[in-house]
Amino acid sequence: MPDDPTKPDQTDDFGKLEALLKDVRFTMFTTRADGRLRSRPMTTIKTDDVGRLWFLTDRDADIAQDILREPSVGLSYADNGSSTYVSVSGHATWSEDRRQIERLWNPAMKAWWSGPDDPKIVAIDVRVDAAEYWDGPNSRIVRLFAILAAAATGREFEGGEHGEVTRATAGQRTAY
């Protein structure tokens, strides 16, 4: 594949995605409903290295009903503190599998449900089709000095790693 500096290289490394999302708990979860895109904050409960993200919600919640009508979803993650940004596109399904809900359950969820056996709870499984990420230096100070140095020297700021994770293609990561 020829190098195109405007596009990230591709990789099928879902482990990279799992590592990037490890400390980013919240996402804006976007569904399609009534001809428009709808986003709402959701907590990612589990990620894995095979490209699946897990959430819990109510069976009657708008998000669950949106997924039944149109399973294509988008997820946007941002952690400005570590300069990590991830955009995910995938397909979502949900189920009432009590064993899966129990695996995802933690005691903080009692704020919304009586327990993992609450009949209202469903598990959302997002199968990642593709994800694009930007992963910069972890320290704001390091980023600030790098930006100042780039401005002072006239060199382009190299902000970190930019890549894409897909199910269909493989390649390397690039700097952005």
N, C-alpha and C positions, 0 to 999 in steps of 0.2 A: 504494500500500500504506500503510495507516495506521501511524503511529509507535507502537510498543509498547516502552516503556523496559525491559521485562524480556527482550526478545529482541534479538539482534544483527541489524543490517541485513544484507542479502544482497549479494553481488557475485560476478561470474564472473571475477574478476581472479586467475587462477592465478599471475601474476607476483608478486603480493603474497605468496602462499604460498611460492613459490620463494625470495623475498628473506628471509622469516622463517626458513626452514629452512637457509639458506646456511651458517650457522656452528653449527648444532645437528647434530652427527654421529650421535648415538645415539637410538634410539627403543625403546619397548617395543612389540613387534609382536605383536598378539593375533589368534589364530585360534580356531576352534571345533573341538573334538574330543571324542568320547565324551560328548557332552552337557554339556561344560563349556568355559569360556573358558580359553585357555592363552596366557600372555604370556612373551616372552623378549626379551632385548636384542639388537638388530641394528644394524648400521651402514648408514645411508643412503648409498649411493654416488653417486647422481645424482638431482637433481630438475630439473623443467623447467617452463616457463610454460604448458604445456597440461594440467597436472594429472596427471603421471606421476612415480612414485618408483621407483627401481631399487635392487635388492639382489642379492647373490650368496649361494648356499648349496649344500649337498650335495643331490644328487638324492634320497638316501635319508633325509635329515634329517626329523625330525618335522614341521617347519614346511612342508616341501615336500609331504609326504603329507597334512597337514591341508588345504592349499590345494586339492589334487586333489579332496578330498571336499566341501569347503565353501569357495568362493572369497571369501566376505565376510570382510573383515579390519578391524581397528582399529589405529591407530598413535597413540601418545602421546609427544609431545616436550616436554621441559622444559629451559629454560636459566634457572636462578634468577639467575645473574649479570647477565643482560641483561633479566630479567623478561619473557621470551618463553615462552609456553605454547601448544601447538597440539595439537588432537585431530582425527584424520583417520579417516574411514570410506571404504572403497572395496572394489574387487574385485581380487583378485590372480590372476595366472596365472604359470606359469613355463615356460621353454623352454631347450633345449640349443643355441640359436643361437650358434655359435662367434664370429661377427662381433660380436654384441652383447656377449658375455662379454669379448672382447678390448677393446672400447671401455670397459667398466667396470673392467677389470683395472688394478691398480697393484702395484708390487713388494712392498709390505707384505703382500700376500695370500699370499706364499710361505710364511708361517707356517702356512697351512692347506692349500694346494694346490701341486702341483709347477709349475704354470704355467697360463696361460689355456686351454691345450689339454687340461688334466686332464679326463678323461671324467666325473668325479663332479660337476663344477660345473654348476649351472643358474642362470639369471638370473630373478629374480622381478621382475615388472612390476606395480606397484599403480596402478590407475586410480582416481584420487580422485573419489569421488561428492560428498563434502562435507567441509569442514574448518572448525573453529571455532578462533579464536585470541584470545589476550589478549596485547597487546604494550605493556609499560609503559615508563617512562623507563629509559634504559640504565644510569644510575648508581645504585648502592645508596644513596649519600649523598643524591642528589636525591629518591629515593623516601622515605627516612627523613624528610627535612625536609618533604616534602609531607604525609606522614602526621601529623607533629607539628603542622604548621600547620593542617591540617584539624581535628585534635583540639582545638587551642587556640582556634580561631575558631568551632567548632561547624558548620563547613561539611563537606559530604561529600567524602571523598577521591576525586579523579579520577585513577585509576591508569593511564590510558593508553587505547589503542585496543582495542576488542573488535569482531570482525566474523566473518562467515561467508562462505566461498567454496563455491559449489555450481555444478554444471553446468546447473541448471535455471532459476535465477532471477538477477535483477540488482538492485542497490541501492547504498546507501552504507554506510560504516563508522560506528560509534558510539563514544563514549567510555564507559569503564566506571568 
